[in-house]
Amino acid sequence: MSNNNNSGSNKLVVPQAREAMDRFKMEAANEVGVNLKQGYNGDLTSREAGSVGGQMVKKMIESYENSIK
C-alpha cells in the first residue's frame, strides 16, 4: 500500500525532467534495437518494453559506478 496520493502514476519528481527522460528512453531503445516512437507505444511486446527498461537501469548503474570512482 502506497503512502502517496499518486500511486499507480508515472509522475516525475521534477516535471521539467520529462524531456531528458524521454531522450534517455529513446537512446536505450535504440541500443537494444526496439523501435520506440514518440507518443503511444502500447503495441510493444512485454519483452521489448522490458529490454528498454532493463537497458535504462543498466545505464543508470554504470553512470553511478563511474561517478564513485
CHARMM internal coordinates of N, CA and C (Angstrom, degrees):
IC EDIT
DIST 1 N 1 CA 1.4591
DIST 1 CA 1 C 1.5237
ANGL 1 N 1 CA 1 C 109.41
DIST 1 C 2 N 1.3041
ANGL 1 CA 1 C 2 N 116.53
DIHE 1 N 1 CA 1 C 2 N 134.35
DIST 2 N 2 CA 1.4512
ANGL 1 C 2 N 2 CA 122.24
DIHE 1 CA 1 C 2 N 2 CA -175.84
DIST 2 CA 2 C 1.5206
ANGL 2 N 2 CA 2 C 110.88
DIHE 1 C 2 N 2 CA 2 C -90.97
DIST 2 C 3 N 1.3320
ANGL 2 CA 2 C 3 N 115.45
DIHE 2 N 2 CA 2 C 3 N 147.74
DIST 3 N 3 CA 1.4556
ANGL 2 C 3 N 3 CA 120.66
DIHE 2 CA 2 C 3 N 3 CA 178.90
DIST 3 CA 3 C 1.5166
ANGL 3 N 3 CA 3 C 112.69
DIHE 2 C 3 N 3 CA 3 C -95.36
DIST 3 C 4 N 1.3367
ANGL 3 CA 3 C 4 N 118.75
DIHE 3 N 3 CA 3 C 4 N -1.29
DIST 4 N 4 CA 1.4519
ANGL 3 C 4 N 4 CA 119.41
DIHE 3 CA 3 C 4 N 4 CA -179.62
DIST 4 CA 4 C 1.5214
ANGL 4 N 4 CA 4 C 111.04
DIHE 3 C 4 N 4 CA 4 C -106.03
DIST 4 C 5 N 1.3203
ANGL 4 CA 4 C 5 N 114.92
DIHE 4 N 4 CA 4 C 5 N 167.28
DIST 5 N 5 CA 1.4614
ANGL 4 C 5 N 5 CA 120.26
DIHE 4 CA 4 C 5 N 5 CA -176.07
DIST 5 CA 5 C 1.5129
ANGL 5 N 5 CA 5 C 113.75
DIHE 4 C 5 N 5 CA 5 C -84.96
DIST 5 C 6 N 1.3299
ANGL 5 CA 5 C 6 N 118.06
DIHE 5 N 5 CA 5 C 6 N -8.55
DIST 6 N 6 CA 1.4572
ANGL 5 C 6 N 6 CA 119.16
DIHE 5 CA 5 C 6 N 6 CA -176.83
DIST 6 CA 6 C 1.5262
ANGL 6 N 6 CA 6 C 110.99
DIHE 5 C 6 N 6 CA 6 C -116.67
DIST 6 C 7 N 1.3159
ANGL 6 CA 6 C 7 N 116.86
DIHE 6 N 6 CA 6 C 7 N 40.30
DIST 7 N 7 CA 1.4585
ANGL 6 C 7 N 7 CA 119.89
DIHE 6 CA 6 C 7 N 7 CA 177.54
DIST 7 CA 7 C 1.5152
ANGL 7 N 7 CA 7 C 109.11
DIHE 6 C 7 N 7 CA 7 C -64.54
DIST 7 C 8 N 1.3193
ANGL 7 CA 7 C 8 N 115.79
DIHE 7 N 7 CA 7 C 8 N 143.70
DIST 8 N 8 CA 1.4477
ANGL 7 C 8 N 8 CA 120.17
DIHE 7 CA 7 C 8 N 8 CA -179.09
DIST 8 CA 8 C 1.5132
ANGL 8 N 8 CA 8 C 113.41
DIHE 7 C 8 N 8 CA 8 C 82.88
DIST 8 C 9 N 1.3164
ANGL 8 CA 8 C 9 N 117.64
DIHE 8 N 8 CA 8 C 9 N -0.16
DIST 9 N 9 CA 1.4614
ANGL 8 C 9 N 9 CA 119.73
DIHE 8 CA 8 C 9 N 9 CA 179.57
DIST 9 CA 9 C 1.5210
ANGL 9 N 9 CA 9 C 109.55
DIHE 8 C 9 N 9 CA 9 C -101.99
DIST 9 C 10 N 1.2892
ANGL 9 CA 9 C 10 N 114.97
DIHE 9 N 9 CA 9 C 10 N 170.51
DIST 10 N 10 CA 1.4536
ANGL 9 C 10 N 10 CA 121.76
DIHE 9 CA 9 C 10 N 10 CA -177.64
DIST 10 CA 10 C 1.5250
ANGL 10 N 10 CA 10 C 110.74
DIHE 9 C 10 N 10 CA 10 C -114.54
DIST 10 C 11 N 1.3150
ANGL 10 CA 10 C 11 N 118.11
DIHE 10 N 10 CA 10 C 11 N 34.56
DIST 11 N 11 CA 1.4548
ANGL 10 C 11 N 11 CA 121.92
DIHE 10 CA 10 C 11 N 11 CA -174.87
DIST 11 CA 11 C 1.5244
ANGL 11 N 11 CA 11 C 110.63
DIHE 10 C 11 N 11 CA 11 C -74.59
DIST 11 C 12 N 1.3361
ANGL 11 CA 11 C 12 N 114.38
DIHE 11 N 11 CA 11 C 12 N 137.30
DIST 12 N 12 CA 1.4547
ANGL 11 C 12 N 12 CA 119.98
DIHE 11 CA 11 C 12 N 12 CA 175.13
DIST 12 CA 12 C 1.5228
ANGL 12 N 12 CA 12 C 108.73
DIHE 11 C 12 N 12 CA 12 C -85.40
DIST 12 C 13 N 1.3125
ANGL 12 CA 12 C 13 N 116.18
DIHE 12 N 12 CA 12 C 13 N 148.35
DIST 13 N 13 CA 1.4688
ANGL 12 C 13 N 13 CA 120.44
DIHE 12 CA 12 C 13 N 13 CA 177.46
DIST 13 CA 13 C 1.5246
ANGL 13 N 13 CA 13 C 109.32
DIHE 12 C 13 N 13 CA 13 C -63.96
DIST 13 C 14 N 1.3254
ANGL 13 CA 13 C 14 N 116.88
DIHE 13 N 13 CA 13 C 14 N -38.56
DIST 14 N 14 CA 1.4598
ANGL 13 C 14 N 14 CA 122.31
DIHE 13 CA 13 C 14 N 14 CA 177.42
DIST 14 CA 14 C 1.5330
ANGL 14 N 14 CA 14 C 107.24
DIHE 13 C 14 N 14 CA 14 C -112.99
DIST 14 C 15 N 1.3357
ANGL 14 CA 14 C 15 N 117.41
DIHE 14 N 14 CA 14 C 15 N 98.33
DIST 15 N 15 CA 1.4694
ANGL 14 C 15 N 15 CA 120.76
DIHE 14 CA 14 C 15 N 15 CA -175.26
DIST 15 CA 15 C 1.5260
ANGL 15 N 15 CA 15 C 113.56
DIHE 14 C 15 N 15 CA 15 C -54.58
DIST 15 C 16 N 1.3269
ANGL 15 CA 15 C 16 N 118.02
DIHE 15 N 15 CA 15 C 16 N -30.29
DIST 16 N 16 CA 1.4578
ANGL 15 C 16 N 16 CA 121.56
DIHE 15 CA 15 C 16 N 16 CA -179.77
DIST 16 CA 16 C 1.5288
ANGL 16 N 16 CA 16 C 111.54
DIHE 15 C 16 N 16 CA 16 C -67.29
DIST 16 C 17 N 1.3076
ANGL 16 CA 16 C 17 N 117.85
DIHE 16 N 16 CA 16 C 17 N -12.66
DIST 17 N 17 CA 1.4604
ANGL 16 C 17 N 17 CA 121.62
DIHE 16 CA 16 C 17 N 17 CA -179.53
DIST 17 CA 17 C 1.5214
ANGL 17 N 17 CA 17 C 112.02
DIHE 16 C 17 N 17 CA 17 C -81.17
DIST 17 C 18 N 1.3249
ANGL 17 CA 17 C 18 N 118.58
DIHE 17 N 17 CA 17 C 18 N -4.86
DIST 18 N 18 CA 1.4670
ANGL 17 C 18 N 18 CA 122.19
DIHE 17 CA 17 C 18 N 18 CA -176.69
DIST 18 CA 18 C 1.5324
ANGL 18 N 18 CA 18 C 111.67
DIHE 17 C 18 N 18 CA 18 C -54.98
DIST 18 C 19 N 1.3379
ANGL 18 CA 18 C 19 N 117.38
DIHE 18 N 18 CA 18 C 19 N -46.68
DIST 19 N 19 CA 1.4654
ANGL 18 C 19 N 19 CA 120.46
DIHE 18 CA 18 C 19 N 19 CA -177.89
DIST 19 CA 19 C 1.5327
ANGL 19 N 19 CA 19 C 111.03
DIHE 18 C 19 N 19 CA 19 C -62.55
DIST 19 C 20 N 1.3256
ANGL 19 CA 19 C 20 N 117.21
DIHE 19 N 19 CA 19 C 20 N -43.01
DIST 20 N 20 CA 1.4665
ANGL 19 C 20 N 20 CA 120.83
DIHE 19 CA 19 C 20 N 20 CA 178.98
DIST 20 CA 20 C 1.5274
ANGL 20 N 20 CA 20 C 110.52
DIHE 19 C 20 N 20 CA 20 C -64.75
DIST 20 C 21 N 1.3234
ANGL 20 CA 20 C 21 N 118.14
DIHE 20 N 20 CA 20 C 21 N -40.10
DIST 21 N 21 CA 1.4661
ANGL 20 C 21 N 21 CA 121.07
DIHE 20 CA 20 C 21 N 21 CA 178.95
DIST 21 CA 21 C 1.5284
ANGL 21 N 21 CA 21 C 110.52
DIHE 20 C 21 N 21 CA 21 C -66.70
DIST 21 C 22 N 1.3198
ANGL 21 CA 21 C 22 N 117.06
DIHE 21 N 21 CA 21 C 22 N -38.47
DIST 22 N 22 CA 1.4602
ANGL 21 C 22 N 22 CA 120.20
DIHE 21 CA 21 C 22 N 22 CA 177.45
DIST 22 CA 22 C 1.5208
ANGL 22 N 22 CA 22 C 110.88
DIHE 21 C 22 N 22 CA 22 C -63.37
DIST 22 C 23 N 1.3479
ANGL 22 CA 22 C 23 N 117.68
DIHE 22 N 22 CA 22 C 23 N -42.20
DIST 23 N 23 CA 1.4690
ANGL 22 C 23 N 23 CA 120.93
DIHE 22 CA 22 C 23 N 23 CA 177.49
DIST 23 CA 23 C 1.5213
ANGL 23 N 23 CA 23 C 110.35
DIHE 22 C 23 N 23 CA 23 C -63.75
DIST 23 C 24 N 1.3344
ANGL 23 CA 23 C 24 N 116.42
DIHE 23 N 23 CA 23 C 24 N -42.66
DIST 24 N 24 CA 1.4584
ANGL 23 C 24 N 24 CA 122.11
DIHE 23 CA 23 C 24 N 24 CA 179.85
DIST 24 CA 24 C 1.5309
ANGL 24 N 24 CA 24 C 110.14
DIHE 23 C 24 N 24 CA 24 C -61.37
DIST 24 C 25 N 1.3251
ANGL 24 CA 24 C 25 N 116.66
DIHE 24 N 24 CA 24 C 25 N -42.88
DIST 25 N 25 CA 1.4649
ANGL 24 C 25 N 25 CA 121.79
DIHE 24 CA 24 C 25 N 25 CA 179.57
DIST 25 CA 25 C 1.5257
ANGL 25 N 25 CA 25 C 110.66
DIHE 24 C 25 N 25 CA 25 C -64.26
DIST 25 C 26 N 1.3432
ANGL 25 CA 25 C 26 N 117.53
DIHE 25 N 25 CA 25 C 26 N -42.76
DIST 26 N 26 CA 1.4628
ANGL 25 C 26 N 26 CA 121.35
DIHE 25 CA 25 C 26 N 26 CA 179.27
DIST 26 CA 26 C 1.5283
ANGL 26 N 26 CA 26 C 110.34
DIHE 25 C 26 N 26 CA 26 C -63.97
DIST 26 C 27 N 1.3256
ANGL 26 CA 26 C 27 N 116.76
DIHE 26 N 26 CA 26 C 27 N -41.21
DIST 27 N 27 CA 1.4636
ANGL 26 C 27 N 27 CA 121.29
DIHE 26 CA 26 C 27 N 27 CA 178.86
DIST 27 CA 27 C 1.5322
ANGL 27 N 27 CA 27 C 110.53
DIHE 26 C 27 N 27 CA 27 C -62.31
DIST 27 C 28 N 1.3253
ANGL 27 CA 27 C 28 N 116.80
DIHE 27 N 27 CA 27 C 28 N -45.89
DIST 28 N 28 CA 1.4676
ANGL 27 C 28 N 28 CA 121.31
DIHE 27 CA 27 C 28 N 28 CA 178.89
DIST 28 CA 28 C 1.5266
ANGL 28 N 28 CA 28 C 110.44
DIHE 27 C 28 N 28 CA 28 C -62.53
DIST 28 C 29 N 1.3264
ANGL 28 CA 28 C 29 N 117.73
DIHE 28 N 28 CA 28 C 29 N -40.76
DIST 29 N 29 CA 1.4642
ANGL 28 C 29 N 29 CA 121.49
DIHE 28 CA 28 C 29 N 29 CA 179.46
DIST 29 CA 29 C 1.5264
ANGL 29 N 29 CA 29 C 110.65
DIHE 28 C 29 N 29 CA 29 C -63.08
DIST 29 C 30 N 1.3280
ANGL 29 CA 29 C 30 N 116.34
DIHE 29 N 29 CA 29 C 30 N -42.81
DIST 30 N 30 CA 1.4614
ANGL 29 C 30 N 30 CA 120.52
DIHE 29 CA 29 C 30 N 30 CA 177.59
DIST 30 CA 30 C 1.5178
ANGL 30 N 30 CA 30 C 111.04
DIHE 29 C 30 N 30 CA 30 C -59.50
DIST 30 C 31 N 1.3147
ANGL 30 CA 30 C 31 N 116.95
DIHE 30 N 30 CA 30 C 31 N -42.22
DIST 31 N 31 CA 1.4638
ANGL 30 C 31 N 31 CA 122.20
DIHE 30 CA 30 C 31 N 31 CA -177.15
DIST 31 CA 31 C 1.5228
ANGL 31 N 31 CA 31 C 112.46
DIHE 30 C 31 N 31 CA 31 C -64.44
DIST 31 C 32 N 1.3186
ANGL 31 CA 31 C 32 N 117.66
DIHE 31 N 31 CA 31 C 32 N -30.23
DIST 32 N 32 CA 1.4678
ANGL 31 C 32 N 32 CA 120.20
DIHE 31 CA 31 C 32 N 32 CA -179.45
DIST 32 CA 32 C 1.5297
ANGL 32 N 32 CA 32 C 111.96
DIHE 31 C 32 N 32 CA 32 C -103.13
DIST 32 C 33 N 1.3338
ANGL 32 CA 32 C 33 N 116.47
DIHE 32 N 32 CA 32 C 33 N 6.89
DIST 33 N 33 CA 1.4569
ANGL 32 C 33 N 33 CA 120.76
DIHE 32 CA 32 C 33 N 33 CA 174.86
DIST 33 CA 33 C 1.5153
ANGL 33 N 33 CA 33 C 115.83
DIHE 32 C 33 N 33 CA 33 C 75.74
DIST 33 C 34 N 1.3351
ANGL 33 CA 33 C 34 N 116.91
DIHE 33 N 33 CA 33 C 34 N 27.67
DIST 34 N 34 CA 1.4629
ANGL 33 C 34 N 34 CA 120.91
DIHE 33 CA 33 C 34 N 34 CA 178.01
DIST 34 CA 34 C 1.5244
ANGL 34 N 34 CA 34 C 108.08
DIHE 33 C 34 N 34 CA 34 C -100.86
DIST 34 C 35 N 1.3255
ANGL 34 CA 34 C 35 N 116.50
DIHE 34 N 34 CA 34 C 35 N 130.21
DIST 35 N 35 CA 1.4553
ANGL 34 C 35 N 35 CA 122.00
DIHE 34 CA 34 C 35 N 35 CA -179.50
DIST 35 CA 35 C 1.5277
ANGL 35 N 35 CA 35 C 109.59
DIHE 34 C 35 N 35 CA 35 C -83.47
DIST 35 C 36 N 1.3269
ANGL 35 CA 35 C 36 N 115.84
DIHE 35 N 35 CA 35 C 36 N 89.36
DIST 36 N 36 CA 1.4628
ANGL 35 C 36 N 36 CA 122.00
DIHE 35 CA 35 C 36 N 36 CA -179.82
DIST 36 CA 36 C 1.5222
ANGL 36 N 36 CA 36 C 108.68
DIHE 35 C 36 N 36 CA 36 C -91.33
DIST 36 C 37 N 1.3235
ANGL 36 CA 36 C 37 N 117.25
DIHE 36 N 36 CA 36 C 37 N 136.61
DIST 37 N 37 CA 1.4530
ANGL 36 C 37 N 37 CA 122.27
DIHE 36 CA 36 C 37 N 37 CA 179.82
DIST 37 CA 37 C 1.5285
ANGL 37 N 37 CA 37 C 109.51
DIHE 36 C 37 N 37 CA 37 C -109.24
DIST 37 C 38 N 1.3328
ANGL 37 CA 37 C 38 N 116.21
DIHE 37 N 37 CA 37 C 38 N 159.63
DIST 38 N 38 CA 1.4543
ANGL 37 C 38 N 38 CA 119.98
DIHE 37 CA 37 C 38 N 38 CA 170.61
DIST 38 CA 38 C 1.5225
ANGL 38 N 38 CA 38 C 106.55
DIHE 37 C 38 N 38 CA 38 C -68.49
DIST 38 C 39 N 1.3099
ANGL 38 CA 38 C 39 N 117.55
DIHE 38 N 38 CA 38 C 39 N 138.75
DIST 39 N 39 CA 1.4541
ANGL 38 C 39 N 39 CA 120.35
DIHE 38 CA 38 C 39 N 39 CA 179.13
DIST 39 CA 39 C 1.5132
ANGL 39 N 39 CA 39 C 112.60
DIHE 38 C 39 N 39 CA 39 C 89.69
DIST 39 C 40 N 1.3126
ANGL 39 CA 39 C 40 N 116.22
DIHE 39 N 39 CA 39 C 40 N -138.31
DIST 40 N 40 CA 1.4628
ANGL 39 C 40 N 40 CA 123.58
DIHE 39 CA 39 C 40 N 40 CA -172.90
DIST 40 CA 40 C 1.5200
ANGL 40 N 40 CA 40 C 112.35
DIHE 39 C 40 N 40 CA 40 C -69.01
DIST 40 C 41 N 1.3397
ANGL 40 CA 40 C 41 N 116.33
DIHE 40 N 40 CA 40 C 41 N 129.25
DIST 41 N 41 CA 1.4578
ANGL 40 C 41 N 41 CA 122.03
DIHE 40 CA 40 C 41 N 41 CA 176.99
DIST 41 CA 41 C 1.5198
ANGL 41 N 41 CA 41 C 110.77
DIHE 40 C 41 N 41 CA 41 C -132.01
DIST 41 C 42 N 1.3269
ANGL 41 CA 41 C 42 N 116.35
DIHE 41 N 41 CA 41 C 42 N 30.19
DIST 42 N 42 CA 1.4560
ANGL 41 C 42 N 42 CA 121.19
DIHE 41 CA 41 C 42 N 42 CA -177.85
DIST 42 CA 42 C 1.5119
ANGL 42 N 42 CA 42 C 114.33
DIHE 41 C 42 N 42 CA 42 C -69.18
DIST 42 C 43 N 1.3273
ANGL 42 CA 42 C 43 N 116.70
DIHE 42 N 42 CA 42 C 43 N -6.55
DIST 43 N 43 CA 1.4530
ANGL 42 C 43 N 43 CA 119.71
DIHE 42 CA 42 C 43 N 43 CA 178.43
DIST 43 CA 43 C 1.5268
ANGL 43 N 43 CA 43 C 112.88
DIHE 42 C 43 N 43 CA 43 C -90.37
DIST 43 C 44 N 1.3421
ANGL 43 CA 43 C 44 N 117.88
DIHE 43 N 43 CA 43 C 44 N 2.73
DIST 44 N 44 CA 1.4635
ANGL 43 C 44 N 44 CA 120.89
DIHE 43 CA 43 C 44 N 44 CA 176.23
DIST 44 CA 44 C 1.5226
ANGL 44 N 44 CA 44 C 109.65
DIHE 43 C 44 N 44 CA 44 C -70.92
DIST 44 C 45 N 1.3166
ANGL 44 CA 44 C 45 N 115.95
DIHE 44 N 44 CA 44 C 45 N 148.32
DIST 45 N 45 CA 1.4605
ANGL 44 C 45 N 45 CA 119.02
DIHE 44 CA 44 C 45 N 45 CA 173.49
DIST 45 CA 45 C 1.5232
ANGL 45 N 45 CA 45 C 108.77
DIHE 44 C 45 N 45 CA 45 C -76.06
DIST 45 C 46 N 1.3039
ANGL 45 CA 45 C 46 N 116.40
DIHE 45 N 45 CA 45 C 46 N 163.32
DIST 46 N 46 CA 1.4673
ANGL 45 C 46 N 46 CA 120.83
DIHE 45 CA 45 C 46 N 46 CA 176.41
DIST 46 CA 46 C 1.5217
ANGL 46 N 46 CA 46 C 110.06
DIHE 45 C 46 N 46 CA 46 C -59.93
DIST 46 C 47 N 1.3212
ANGL 46 CA 46 C 47 N 116.16
DIHE 46 N 46 CA 46 C 47 N -38.59
DIST 47 N 47 CA 1.4649
ANGL 46 C 47 N 47 CA 120.96
DIHE 46 CA 46 C 47 N 47 CA 179.45
DIST 47 CA 47 C 1.5323
ANGL 47 N 47 CA 47 C 110.49
DIHE 46 C 47 N 47 CA 47 C -62.17
DIST 47 C 48 N 1.3342
ANGL 47 CA 47 C 48 N 117.31
DIHE 47 N 47 CA 47 C 48 N -44.56
DIST 48 N 48 CA 1.4695
ANGL 47 C 48 N 48 CA 120.71
DIHE 47 CA 47 C 48 N 48 CA -179.86
DIST 48 CA 48 C 1.5318
ANGL 48 N 48 CA 48 C 110.96
DIHE 47 C 48 N 48 CA 48 C -64.71
DIST 48 C 49 N 1.3329
ANGL 48 CA 48 C 49 N 116.06
DIHE 48 N 48 CA 48 C 49 N -46.64
DIST 49 N 49 CA 1.4614
ANGL 48 C 49 N 49 CA 119.68
DIHE 48 CA 48 C 49 N 49 CA 179.97
DIST 49 CA 49 C 1.5306
ANGL 49 N 49 CA 49 C 110.78
DIHE 48 C 49 N 49 CA 49 C -62.34
DIST 49 C 50 N 1.3220
ANGL 49 CA 49 C 50 N 116.26
DIHE 49 N 49 CA 49 C 50 N -41.11
DIST 50 N 50 CA 1.4621
ANGL 49 C 50 N 50 CA 120.49
DIHE 49 CA 49 C 50 N 50 CA 178.42
DIST 50 CA 50 C 1.5109
ANGL 50 N 50 CA 50 C 112.25
DIHE 49 C 50 N 50 CA 50 C -65.35
DIST 50 C 51 N 1.3354
ANGL 50 CA 50 C 51 N 117.00
DIHE 50 N 50 CA 50 C 51 N -35.62
DIST 51 N 51 CA 1.4623
ANGL 50 C 51 N 51 CA 120.92
DIHE 50 CA 50 C 51 N 51 CA 177.72
DIST 51 CA 51 C 1.5256
ANGL 51 N 51 CA 51 C 111.01
DIHE 50 C 51 N 51 CA 51 C -63.87
DIST 51 C 52 N 1.3192
ANGL 51 CA 51 C 52 N 116.28
DIHE 51 N 51 CA 51 C 52 N -41.82
DIST 52 N 52 CA 1.4657
ANGL 51 C 52 N 52 CA 120.53
DIHE 51 CA 51 C 52 N 52 CA 179.61
DIST 52 CA 52 C 1.5325
ANGL 52 N 52 CA 52 C 109.40
DIHE 51 C 52 N 52 CA 52 C -65.74
DIST 52 C 53 N 1.3209
ANGL 52 CA 52 C 53 N 117.09
DIHE 52 N 52 CA 52 C 53 N -49.13
DIST 53 N 53 CA 1.4686
ANGL 52 C 53 N 53 CA 120.28
DIHE 52 CA 52 C 53 N 53 CA 179.52
DIST 53 CA 53 C 1.5168
ANGL 53 N 53 CA 53 C 111.89
DIHE 52 C 53 N 53 CA 53 C -61.50
DIST 53 C 54 N 1.3161
ANGL 53 CA 53 C 54 N 117.00
DIHE 53 N 53 CA 53 C 54 N -41.56
DIST 54 N 54 CA 1.4603
ANGL 53 C 54 N 54 CA 120.67
DIHE 53 CA 53 C 54 N 54 CA 178.81
DIST 54 CA 54 C 1.5197
ANGL 54 N 54 CA 54 C 112.23
DIHE 53 C 54 N 54 CA 54 C -63.46
DIST 54 C 55 N 1.3335
ANGL 54 CA 54 C 55 N 116.17
DIHE 54 N 54 CA 54 C 55 N -40.27
DIST 55 N 55 CA 1.4710
ANGL 54 C 55 N 55 CA 120.16
DIHE 54 CA 54 C 55 N 55 CA 178.39
DIST 55 CA 55 C 1.5206
ANGL 55 N 55 CA 55 C 110.31
DIHE 54 C 55 N 55 CA 55 C -65.84
DIST 55 C 56 N 1.3340
ANGL 55 CA 55 C 56 N 117.51
DIHE 55 N 55 CA 55 C 56 N -37.75
DIST 56 N 56 CA 1.4592
ANGL 55 C 56 N 56 CA 120.54
DIHE 55 CA 55 C 56 N 56 CA 178.07
DIST 56 CA 56 C 1.5250
ANGL 56 N 56 CA 56 C 110.34
DIHE 55 C 56 N 56 CA 56 C -62.89
DIST 56 C 57 N 1.3247
ANGL 56 CA 56 C 57 N 117.09
DIHE 56 N 56 CA 56 C 57 N -44.64
DIST 57 N 57 CA 1.4690
ANGL 56 C 57 N 57 CA 121.06
DIHE 56 CA 56 C 57 N 57 CA 179.17
DIST 57 CA 57 C 1.5277
ANGL 57 N 57 CA 57 C 109.92
DIHE 56 C 57 N 57 CA 57 C -63.44
DIST 57 C 58 N 1.3220
ANGL 57 CA 57 C 58 N 117.11
DIHE 57 N 57 CA 57 C 58 N -44.17
DIST 58 N 58 CA 1.4640
ANGL 57 C 58 N 58 CA 121.42
DIHE 57 CA 57 C 58 N 58 CA 179.47
DIST 58 CA 58 C 1.5276
ANGL 58 N 58 CA 58 C 110.52
DIHE 57 C 58 N 58 CA 58 C -57.11
DIST 58 C 59 N 1.3397
ANGL 58 CA 58 C 59 N 116.65
DIHE 58 N 58 CA 58 C 59 N -45.70
DIST 59 N 59 CA 1.4585
ANGL 58 C 59 N 59 CA 121.10
DIHE 58 CA 58 C 59 N 59 CA -179.65
DIST 59 CA 59 C 1.5338
ANGL 59 N 59 CA 59 C 111.63
DIHE 58 C 59 N 59 CA 59 C -66.54
DIST 59 C 60 N 1.3278
ANGL 59 CA 59 C 60 N 117.51
DIHE 59 N 59 CA 59 C 60 N -36.57
DIST 60 N 60 CA 1.4647
ANGL 59 C 60 N 60 CA 120.34
DIHE 59 CA 59 C 60 N 60 CA 178.27
DIST 60 CA 60 C 1.5282
ANGL 60 N 60 CA 60 C 110.56
DIHE 59 C 60 N 60 CA 60 C -66.44
DIST 60 C 61 N 1.3265
ANGL 60 CA 60 C 61 N 116.89
DIHE 60 N 60 CA 60 C 61 N -40.90
DIST 61 N 61 CA 1.4646
ANGL 60 C 61 N 61 CA 120.71
DIHE 60 CA 60 C 61 N 61 CA 178.44
DIST 61 CA 61 C 1.5234
ANGL 61 N 61 CA 61 C 110.22
DIHE 60 C 61 N 61 CA 61 C -64.86
DIST 61 C 62 N 1.3341
ANGL 61 CA 61 C 62 N 116.75
DIHE 61 N 61 CA 61 C 62 N -44.94
DIST 62 N 62 CA 1.4690
ANGL 61 C 62 N 62 CA 120.01
DIHE 61 CA 61 C 62 N 62 CA 177.87
DIST 62 CA 62 C 1.5163
ANGL 62 N 62 CA 62 C 111.19
DIHE 61 C 62 N 62 CA 62 C -59.17
DIST 62 C 63 N 1.3282
ANGL 62 CA 62 C 63 N 116.67
DIHE 62 N 62 CA 62 C 63 N -42.49
DIST 63 N 63 CA 1.4587
ANGL 62 C 63 N 63 CA 121.19
DIHE 62 CA 62 C 63 N 63 CA 179.46
DIST 63 CA 63 C 1.5289
ANGL 63 N 63 CA 63 C 110.76
DIHE 62 C 63 N 63 CA 63 C -62.18
DIST 63 C 64 N 1.3140
ANGL 63 CA 63 C 64 N 116.57
DIHE 63 N 63 CA 63 C 64 N -43.69
DIST 64 N 64 CA 1.4618
ANGL 63 C 64 N 64 CA 120.10
DIHE 63 CA 63 C 64 N 64 CA 178.68
DIST 64 CA 64 C 1.5292
ANGL 64 N 64 CA 64 C 111.10
DIHE 63 C 64 N 64 CA 64 C -63.97
DIST 64 C 65 N 1.3339
ANGL 64 CA 64 C 65 N 116.44
DIHE 64 N 64 CA 64 C 65 N -45.35
DIST 65 N 65 CA 1.4666
ANGL 64 C 65 N 65 CA 120.04
DIHE 64 CA 64 C 65 N 65 CA -179.39
DIST 65 CA 65 C 1.5239
ANGL 65 N 65 CA 65 C 110.98
DIHE 64 C 65 N 65 CA 65 C -61.59
DIST 65 C 66 N 1.3338
ANGL 65 CA 65 C 66 N 116.97
DIHE 65 N 65 CA 65 C 66 N -38.33
DIST 66 N 66 CA 1.4623
ANGL 65 C 66 N 66 CA 120.18
DIHE 65 CA 65 C 66 N 66 CA 178.25
DIST 66 CA 66 C 1.5235
ANGL 66 N 66 CA 66 C 112.09
DIHE 65 C 66 N 66 CA 66 C -68.60
DIST 66 C 67 N 1.3246
ANGL 66 CA 66 C 67 N 116.69
DIHE 66 N 66 CA 66 C 67 N -29.81
DIST 67 N 67 CA 1.4692
ANGL 66 C 67 N 67 CA 120.35
DIHE 66 CA 66 C 67 N 67 CA -177.93
DIST 67 CA 67 C 1.5281
ANGL 67 N 67 CA 67 C 112.47
DIHE 66 C 67 N 67 CA 67 C -76.39
DIST 67 C 68 N 1.3298
ANGL 67 CA 67 C 68 N 117.89
DIHE 67 N 67 CA 67 C 68 N -19.82
DIST 68 N 68 CA 1.4707
ANGL 67 C 68 N 68 CA 119.34
DIHE 67 CA 67 C 68 N 68 CA -178.40
DIST 68 CA 68 C 1.5263
ANGL 68 N 68 CA 68 C 113.03
DIHE 67 C 68 N 68 CA 68 C -99.53
DIST 68 C 69 N 1.3258
ANGL 68 CA 68 C 69 N 116.06
DIHE 68 N 68 CA 68 C 69 N 3.52
DIST 69 N 69 CA 1.4777
ANGL 68 C 69 N 69 CA 119.98
DIHE 68 CA 68 C 69 N 69 CA 178.63
DIST 69 CA 69 C 1.4924
ANGL 69 N 69 CA 69 C 111.37
DIHE 68 C 69 N 69 CA 69 C -77.61
END
COOR INIT
IC SEED 1 N 1 CA 1 C
IC BUILD
